[in-house]
Amino acid sequence: MNLFLEGIPQNFFGGAWYIFSQYFPLFIQGVGVTLLLAVTGTIFGFLLSLIFASLKIQTVDSRDSSPRKVLKLAGKYFSSIYITFFRGTPMIVQAMIFYYLFYSWGIRWSPLVAGLFVVTVNTTAYIAEVIRGGIGAIDKGQMEAARSLGFNRRKAMRLIILPQAIKNSIPAIGNEFIVNIKDTAVLSVIGVIDLYNATRAASSVFYRFTEGFFVAALIYLFLTFTSSKILAYIEKRLEGNKIKPRTPKTNEVTL
Amino acid sequence: MSQQAVIQIRDLKKSFDGVPVLQGIHLDIFPKEVVCIIGSSGSGKTTLLRCLNLLNEPDSGSILFENNELMDRNTDIDALRMKMGMVFQSFNLFNNKNVIDNCTLAPIHLLQMSKTEAQARAIEKLDQVGMKDFAYSKVSSLSGGQRQRVAIARALCMNPTVMLFDEPTSALDPEMVGEVLTVMRDLAKNGMTMVVVTHEMSFAKDVANRVIFMDGGVILEQGTPNQIFKHPKEKRTQEFLKRIIEQI
């Protein structure tokens, strides 16, 4: 008989509590890794998505030189293929491919680094589509006004279109973060000790997987619920800024 | 006129998906001239205006602006657009900027002005359109007429040689048309070269040096407001003016 099995209560909630309290540090570590994956994936995914979205929305102008046209089209297709691949295949499959691919190239990376890499490249594809949609939703008069003042396309994009598109995309990006909290569980397949793997380890000691993963579910729920509340607060703040007119301060410019 | 034209348009043609919209336009715009373009919708007047700064790219023909050929692929169109202010029907103020930032953005980024310098100029231009008190307001808190006046100020901040107006009052509530037209009248009085696509016949009558009637993608008739409104020669012009007057 397993020594560990003796101390654990037989009832469900007692068992769940026992697993949680016995392996509290492990759970906390798992939560830390899960949050690290979700936060890093979302932040770096967002930053990289700006590149991919910009590449994808390029339009070939009749005034462009031939090399420029080729470059633009290459960027556009590269971005499209990237987005199609990462949105069209499961992250668990991507994790397996990249983890072992890099190993075969002699790169001995830790499962955590591999996990951060995979969640980032995956999230990039999703947020790139969000940003692209956000840009498409901006009234084309904004671009025309900018061009009529003499801004080139890139400057107009950076100064006028993108800031608006990003602001409008914040709810969707926040949603991507919440999805990441849950979906990074699949990265356990390459051995990342996230909340899922931590739970598996803790529960397997007692052969009490239902109770163990019940605890995990509660923790995941706590993480996603709290995050969505925080995001809703941020959105409300941004929304409030949009509506509330600023009172004129006549003394701001001295003539 | 013996003066050199600011804008010289020759045989300008443009079609959208095979539908011809401009079918050979010849037009000279002279300094300090106010040219109003009238005509029914679909006559090509807005397309013509948008071709002047290449927001719509013409298929063929020539546009000389201050002796620069806009149709030449090597022309720096962005540099020339800085000298052509444009005012849109739907204002198109930058939604992510307040009033003064709308006005200073282009001078700071394109004319390399310092922030204080650009703000001083913006305040001056906003004062000119009667919007100085709203310099730090959000665009969303302004009425249509106020937005359009800010849009005019934004264009003026680049100190353009020509101002292009694309039906600037068509999206406004009737009671706000007046304030925008007043600003435009002042501009004209101060010697700004203006090309105005408009449905405001009284404005064209009072302010324009020349009225152009477009129909079916060509300039059918042009002349002084008196010639066009009192003694139109072409049958289409007569019909158009009759329709407009009946509406009032």
Interface residues (C-beta under 8 A of the other chain):
Chain A: S62 R63 D139 G141 Q142 E144 A145 A146 R147 S148 L149 G150 F151 N152 K155 L159 I160 P163 Q164 K167 K242 I243 K244 P245 R246 T247 P248 K249 T250 E252 V253 L255
Chain B: N53 L55 E57 R73 I77 D78 A79 R81 M82 M84 G85 M86 F88 S90 F91 N92 L93 F94 N95 N96 K97 N98 I100 L105 A106 H109 L110 T116 Q119 A120 I123 E124 D133 F134 A135 Y136 S137 K138 S140 S141 A151 R154 A155 M158
